[in-house]
Amino acid sequence: MSADSAAVEAALKKFEGLYPETIELSLGRIEDLLEALGRPQDKLPPTIHVAGTNGKGSTCAYLRAMAEAEDLSVHVYTSPHLVRFNERIRLAGNLVEDDALIGWLERVYAALDGRPITRFEATTATAILAFSEVPADLLILEVGLGGRFDATNVLDHPALSVITPVDFDHKQFLGSDLAVIAGEKAGIIKSGRPVVSAIQARVCGDVIKAKAAELYAPLTPLSIEDIEKVPESVALPGTHQRYNAALAGLAMRTLETPKVGQSAIWQGAQSATWPARMQKLADGPVTQLSGGADVWLDGGHNPHAATAIAELLREMGGSTVMVVGMMASKDHGGFFHPFKGAVEAVHAIPNAPGHASADAVRLAETAKLYLPNTSAHASLQVAMKAAAARKPDRILICGSLYLAGEVLEKNKELPT
């Protein structure tokens, strides 16, 4: 779903004619483009590079909140966006304005001179160009997919690398071998530069440790003591979010420059915001269909995320009915399984238009293997009315960041 201005959409659309026929993970195209742009990656503020499978966005949100609590100006690059492309590029605290964004997009398009490029590579180059020309104290740079060959992995000397929990995702690109996936994530580690890592499955931790040792990169894994250095109650709901806040806090204590103190870490852990991560929706056109039930939104779409959400639902108590849409490529069974006993009914719907959606009927059939009272519906509106008829304490809309964006737009809650 997109609420981009017509001018921004037109500027982005120009790149469609340059897409390579076969998309392969590689750094060659973006490196050539950045060379043509004058190597803006060498002119960035101190940069924290963040990779991993789960919690990247939330960790970035905590990093930003902690830095801003220290009165630092912060650039942030994240993906995907929920409603507007501008959400991906935050310049010194504010989302990039349309006119400035269009100007940078046009410069990138001109620099390409007809060479093939993927949209993510082109827009990442646009963000790097913008970050190089607007002053800030810190840049938080989130990996899009993998790490080793991700378009963001063009910095030789990041201030710090951060690796959030690694799990299965994007199997069509990264495969189904967890050690291989961890190796891709560890590809952001740079020679001699510090790295911090979340608590990992042993196989992932071993791969990350070996890569850091190979590159003489000082590695600091998250510890119980680090978790105790953030408040028990953090800004984003769920035990897993305390771990994300703790990882961000560890990163800030490890960061050599700029310095972020413990009081700012504590304050940022309690003030961070990140839409569509167990977000309680405000009154709006979508929530008005709930029959009085609270409506929560989460873009999580893999088993690790589902486990965290299900744990939170059990802590909250009461009854939950799920409205879910997913991409066809995701592990549907692995997603539904953790909700066993935590969800009373599942209403499956198509994903947001323009994406490779799982068939709602098949999604409901998969959910039925683990959960009771499953059904399929043609639209969010129909599913919401069916969910409300069950009179639950809450309705959880989940399964896809693309669906989350559609919901936020329909409920008139644009991320800012």
Secondary structure as UniProt FT lines:
FT   HELIX           6..13
FT   HELIX           14..18
FT   HELIX           28..36
FT   TURN            37..38
FT   HELIX           40..42
FT   STRAND          47..51
FT   HELIX           56..69
FT   TURN            70..71
FT   STRAND          74..77
FT   HELIX           85..88
FT   STRAND          89..91
FT   TURN            92..93
FT   STRAND          94..95
FT   HELIX           98..112
FT   TURN            113..114
FT   HELIX           119..133
FT   STRAND          138..142
FT   TURN            148..149
FT   TURN            151..152
FT   STRAND          160..163
FT   HELIX           171..174
FT   HELIX           178..185
FT   HELIX           186..188
FT   TURN            191..192
FT   STRAND          195..197
FT   HELIX           202..214
FT   TURN            215..216
FT   STRAND          219..221
FT   HELIX           224..227
FT   TURN            228..229
FT   HELIX           239..254
FT   HELIX           262..271
FT   TURN            275..276
FT   STRAND          279..280
FT   TURN            285..286
FT   HELIX           287..289
FT   TURN            291..292
FT   STRAND          294..298
FT   HELIX           303..316
FT   STRAND          320..324
FT   TURN            328..329
FT   HELIX           332..336
FT   HELIX           337..339
FT   TURN            340..342
FT   STRAND          345..348
FT   TURN            353..354
FT   HELIX           360..367
FT   TURN            368..370
FT   STRAND          374..376
FT   HELIX           380..389
FT   STRAND          394..398
FT   HELIX           401..410
FT   TURN            411..412
//
